[in-house]
Amino acid sequence: MKKISLLLLLCVLFLVNGFSQVNFKQLSEQQIKNLLCHKWQLTFLEAKGKKINVPASVPKLYLGLQSNGTLEEIQDKKKYTGNWSYKHDTFSLITEDKDGKENYDIVNLTNTILVIRSKFKGIPFNMGMQLVD
């Protein structure tokens, strides 16, 4: 009886894990756009295999993506606006704002997490964001 219970438990865990981690790349273009259209807060940076959580003492950075293609960046008390688009064939988020045009690869996207990859001085890094709204 213990073996059957253990097997049943493993099957349930496998199914729950399998359903909870749907690969965002299987979603339609519109589903991904809908997931992106929120306010996100930067929570971690990751480069060269090292992950650093953003300390609470650092001014918060927010990225708001609107369904009409506009974006709002909030950094401490400063607000910047711009535009964004999404390219489904490469799973890329493109922004154009005060820093110019930037292309980010979407690494992960769920109902609560957005991770995008960029480069700084040729070094790739990830920015992890948590859903705020």
N, C-alpha and C positions, 0 to 999 in steps of 0.2 A: 504494500500500500504506500510506503514511503517513496518508492521509486516512481509510482504513478503521480503522486502529489508533486514531487520534484520536477518531473517531466512537464506536468501541466503548468506549474509556476514558470518554468523556463520558456514555454511556448507563449504564455501571456506576456512575459517581459519582452520577448522578441517582437511580438505583434505591436505592443505599445511603443516600443522603440522605433520600429519600422514606420508606424503611422505618424509619430511625432516629428520625424525628421524628413519631411518631404523636401526633396531637392527643389529649390526655387527655379532652377533651369527647366523644370518640367511644366512650369506655369505659363500661361499665355502672356502675351505682351501687355494686355490690358490688366491682367491680375497683378503683374509686377508693378506697373505704373500705380495701381491702386494702393499697393503695399508701400511704395515710396512716398506717396503724398501724405506726409505727416511732419511733425516737428520732432527732430532727433537731437539728442545731446551726446556730445563726444565723451566717451567713458574710458577708452584705452587707446594706446598706440602700440604697434607691434612692428619690429624690424629685426632682421638678422636672428630670428628665432627667440627674441626677447620681447616679452609683453610688459608694458608699464601702464598701470591704472592711473588715470588722471586724478591727482590729489584734490581733495575738497577745498584746499586753500587757494587753488588756481582759479581765476575767473572762468566761469562756465562758458562753453561754446555751443551754440545751437544752430541747427540747419533746418529751416522750414521749406519744404517742397510743396508747392501749391498745384492743384490739378490744371490750372490755366498756364502752366509752364514758367511761372515766376518763382523766385527763391528769395528767402530772407535769411541772412546770416546775422546772428546776434552774438557779440563777443563783449562780455561785461556789459557796459552801457552803450556800446556802439552798435548801430544797425547798418547793414549793407544789403542792397538789393541786387538782383540780377535775374538771369533766366537759366532754365535747365531743360534738358531733353534726355530721352532714353533711347538707346540703340539696341534693339532686341537680338540681332544676329551676333553681337559681341558681348551682350550683357554689360553694357557700358552706360555710365551716368556721365553726362557732359554738362558742365556748368560754365557760365560766362558771367563774370562779375568784376569787381574792382581789381582782381588779380589776373584778369584776362580769361581766356578759354582754357579749361582744364578737363581732362578725360580721366575718369576713374573706372576701374574694373570692379564690378560687384562680386565680392567673394562669398558673401552670405547675406540672406535676406529672409526674415521671418516676420511674424506679427509684432515682434518686440525688439528685434536686433537688425542692424544694418552694418555690414562690414564692407568697406571699399578700399581698394588698393591704388596707390599712386606712387610717384617717385619724387625724391628730394635729392638734388645733386647726384642723380643717377642711382641712388639707393632706393629700392622698392620698400614701401612700408604700408601697413594696414592701419586704417582708422576705424575703431569700433564705436558704434553709436547705439544708444538705448532710446526706445520710443518714449516720448514725453506726453503726447496727447492721445 
